[in-house]
Amino acid sequence: MIYLTTDALDQAVYFDLRKKEPCRKTGGTEQRLYGLVGNGVAEVPVTVKSWRDWVEVAFGGSALFDFVDERLIRRMLGELAREMGP
């Protein structure tokens, strides 16, 4: 589990990495991370795809985003994917 930030109720928001898989593409390797983002009360499945300078973060709606900014979580997960590298 990776601590990301705290939400509006001062609860920890975390990313629980379940699976990391490299996918070969022309010109490099795309990295895919699968896991859960949550705060102990609400969780949402997330998929992060990164390749070169491009990052896509995909998750559904959740009550979690009533307590924490969705854009902040997207940015943090993108930075995390870059740090983990292919």
C-alpha positions as CSV (number, residue, x, y, z in Angstrom):
1,M,0.0,0.0,0.0
2,I,1.2,3.5,-0.9
3,Y,0.1,6.5,1.1
4,L,-1.0,9.3,-1.3
5,T,-2.6,12.1,0.8
6,T,-5.3,12.8,3.4
7,D,-8.9,13.5,2.6
8,A,-11.3,16.2,4.0
9,L,-11.9,14.1,7.1
10,D,-8.1,13.7,7.7
11,Q,-8.2,10.0,6.8
12,A,-5.3,8.6,4.8
13,V,-5.9,8.0,1.1
14,Y,-3.9,5.1,-0.3
15,F,-3.2,3.2,-3.5
16,D,-3.1,-0.6,-3.1
17,L,-1.1,-2.0,-6.1
18,R,-2.6,-5.3,-7.1
19,K,-0.8,-6.0,-10.4
20,K,1.9,-4.4,-12.5
21,E,2.4,-5.5,-16.1
22,P,4.5,-4.3,-18.9
23,C,3.0,-4.3,-22.4
24,R,5.3,-4.1,-25.4
25,K,4.4,-1.4,-28.0
26,T,6.2,-0.2,-31.0
27,G,8.9,2.2,-29.7
28,G,8.9,1.1,-26.1
29,T,7.1,-0.6,-23.3
30,E,3.8,0.6,-21.9
31,Q,3.4,0.0,-18.2
32,R,0.0,-0.9,-16.6
33,L,-0.8,-0.7,-12.9
34,Y,-4.0,-2.2,-11.5
35,G,-5.1,-1.5,-7.9
36,L,-7.5,0.2,-5.5
37,V,-7.6,3.8,-4.3
38,G,-9.4,4.3,-1.0
39,N,-9.6,5.9,2.4
40,G,-10.7,3.0,4.5
41,V,-14.4,3.8,4.0
42,A,-14.7,3.9,0.2
43,E,-12.6,2.2,-2.4
44,V,-12.5,2.4,-6.2
45,P,-10.6,0.2,-8.7
46,V,-8.1,2.0,-10.8
47,T,-6.0,1.3,-13.9
48,V,-2.9,3.5,-14.7
49,K,-1.3,3.2,-18.1
50,S,1.9,5.0,-18.8
51,W,4.1,5.2,-21.9
52,R,6.8,7.7,-22.6
53,D,5.3,11.1,-21.6
54,W,1.7,9.9,-21.6
55,V,-0.3,8.8,-18.6
56,E,-3.9,7.7,-18.4
57,V,-5.7,7.1,-15.1
58,A,-9.1,5.4,-15.3
59,F,-11.5,4.8,-12.5
60,G,-15.2,4.9,-11.9
61,G,-17.2,7.1,-9.7
62,S,-17.0,6.7,-6.0
63,A,-18.1,8.3,-2.7
64,L,-14.3,8.7,-2.2
65,F,-14.3,11.8,-4.4
66,D,-16.7,13.5,-2.1
67,F,-13.8,13.8,0.4
68,V,-10.7,14.2,-1.8
69,D,-10.1,16.0,-5.1
70,E,-10.1,13.6,-8.1
71,R,-7.6,15.7,-10.1
72,L,-5.1,15.5,-7.2
73,I,-5.4,11.7,-7.1
74,R,-5.0,11.5,-10.9
75,R,-1.8,13.7,-10.7
76,M,-0.4,11.7,-7.8
77,L,-1.0,8.3,-9.5
78,G,0.6,9.7,-12.7
79,E,3.7,10.7,-10.8
80,L,3.8,7.3,-9.1
81,A,3.6,5.5,-12.5
82,R,6.5,7.6,-13.8
83,E,8.6,6.9,-10.7
84,M,8.0,3.1,-10.9
85,G,9.1,3.1,-14.6
86,P,8.7,0.2,-17.0
